[in-house]
Amino acid sequence: MIVTIIRITDRARFLEVFTTIGAAKRREHGCRRAQVFFDPNDAHRAWSIFDWDAKDYEGFLADPEIPALARQLGLQSPPVHVVAATDLDA
């Protein structure tokens, strides 16, 4: 799993691009599933959770089309990759 925290300019614009162009680009790089959660206290903050192997995610980040996609998504800054504090089976 890959978890990122992002700052966005507009939720509707972000979701439109995330669910269309972004989804196609993620699938191209092996992403199996993605979820977005919006912060209830900050309209410009969201968490993205991806079912993605680390190697495929690195390939996604290295794709030369990603900076333009980030602009289309309306990201205010690069995503922050969150590292798990622990990993439990249950």
Secondary structure, DSSP 8 states (H G I E B T S, - for coil): -EEEEEEBS-HHHHHHHHTTHHHHHHHHTT--EEEEEE-TT-TTEEEEEEE--HHHHHHHHH-TTHHHHHHHHTBSS--EEE--S-----
